[in-house]
């Protein structure tokens, strides 16, 4: 529709100020829960525009954070299962890049998807002894010894294996957001592990 087209153009605005882009994301976020005659088509259009925004050269923290929140909200709807899986896989790939902007986008999105779509996230991160990781991290006094031990554990958990370099990224905002994502994801994993132990 014309309304959607206008909103999408705001999301991808190349204006020097980011107000228009943030307004576009806010509008999309507000419309996510509005019923549509074609939910699948709406999900694809919304998801594609939000996802494309994560790669924008003008993306800053505020913009990326808003997109991550919107993607998290989208993940609550059954029509968006494929989008959630796609974003998780892509963000795991971005954790391995040297680009701080990609890492920032990845940790923001992964944090939201871990909170809003824990089942989908868990399917990518469950092959690990999370209690051991958590205990090791808690035992670190800030000198990096705990993280080094965690990194040396290996295993098959792609998120935990790749989040650690983000905690040492040159950009402070990346390090902070990576720590938030790690905390959220460890909480999800530990809850699942406790559940399996008592089942």
N, C-alpha and C positions, 0 to 999 in steps of 0.2 A: 504494500500500500504506500501511498504518498507519505504518510506519517512515518512509517518505518524507514523509508528511503531518506527522509530528512534526519532522522535520528542516527542512522548509519553514517551519514555524511558528517555529522557532528563528531562522532567517535573518531573518525579519520581526518579531522580537520588539521591542517598544517599551520594554523595560526600560531604566532609566537607565544601567546598566552595559552595556558592549558584549560581555561575555563570552559570553552566550547566542548572539548573532548570529555571533560569530567561531566558536563551536563548530559552529553550523549550517553555515557555509561550509566549515569543515574536514571535516565529515562528508560534504557533497556532493563535495568535492574527492577524498576517499578512495574514494567510490563511482563516480566517473566511469569508471574502468577496469574495474569489475566487470561481467561480461557480463550482459545482460538478454534476456529472451525477445522483447522489443519495443524494440529499440535506438532506433528513430525516436521513439516516444512518450517514452522516457526522456530523449532528447536535448532534446525540446521542453520537457518539464517542468523539467528541470535548467536549461536555458538561460533559460527565462522567469523562474524564481525568482532566478537570479543577475543577470540583466539588470534585473529590477525593483529589486533591491537597490542598483544603481548610482544610482537616483533617490531613494533614501530620505532623508528630511530629517535623520535622525540619523547618516548615513554620515560616518565620519571616515577619516583616511588608512589606518589599520590595516585597517579593514573593506573599504574600496575596493581596497586592495592585495591582500587575500586573494581578493576576487571576481575581480580581474583575473588573478591566477595561475590560478584555477580555470577561467576562460574560455579562457586560453591552453592549459591542459591539454585542455579539451574540443575545441579546434581541431585537435588531433592526430588526432582520430577522424573517419573519412569520413562518418559520419552527421550531422556538425555543420557541413557546408559552408555551408548557408544561414544558420545562426546567425553564423558568422564574417563573412560578407558583410554581414549586417544590422548587426553591432556596429561594423564598420569604417565603414560609411556613417553610422551614428548618431554615432559619436565624432567623425568629421570635421565633422559639423554642430555638435556641442558645442564644438569648438574656436573657433567663431565667436561663442559666447555671451559675455555680460558676467559670467556667474556663475562664480566661482572654483571652486565645488564641482563644477560640470559639467566645467570644464576639467581639474580634477584627475582625475576619473573617466576622462575621455577619454584623457589622456596615459598613464595607467597601463595602460589596456586596449590602446591602440595599441602601446605598447612590447612587451607580452606577445604580441600577435598578430603583430607584426613578427618576433619571435624564433621563435614556434611555427608560424606559417602564412605564411612569407615569400612564397609564390606568390600567395596571395590578397591580401596587402598590396601586393605589387609591381604587381598588376593595377590598383591604384588610384593608383599613384605613379610610374609609369615614364616619363612624358613630360617629362623634364627632364635637363639636363646636370649630373649630380650631382657630377662631379669639379670643375666650376667652383664650385658651391655649397660643397663641402667645403673647397676651397682658400681661398675667401673667408672662410669661418668660421674656419679655422685662422689666417688672417692677422690676425684681430681681436685687439687687445691688451686687450680688456675695455672699451673706450670706446664700443662699440656701432657703430663705423664699418662693420665687416664685416657685421653683421646688417642694417644699413641698406642696404648694397649688395645683400645677398641679397634683402631685401624688394623692392628696386627691379627685380630681374631679371624679375619677372612669370612668364610661362610657364603651363603647364597642370597643374602639380603641386599638387593641392589640399592635401596634407598640408604640404608646405614653405611654401605660401602662407599657411597658417593657423596653423602652429605658432609663428611668430615673435612674435605678440602675447602668447602664453602665456609666453614667455621674459621678458616685462616685467610679468607679472601682479603685483598688489600682495602676493599671498601667496607667501612664500619657498618653501613646499613645492611649489607649482604650478610655479614657475620651475625648481626642481631637477629635478622629475620630467619637465618638458617637455624639459629639456636631455638627460636620459637617453633619452627617446623619440626625440629628434632624432638622437642618436648611433647608436642602434640602427637606425633607419630609413635613415640615410645609409650605414651599413655594408652593409645589405641591397641598397640600390640600386647602390652602387659595385661590389659583387660581381657583380650581374647585368650591369652595364654592361661590366665587364672580360670576363665570359663571352661577351657578344655580340661584342666586339671580336676575340676569339681564335677564335670559331667559324668 
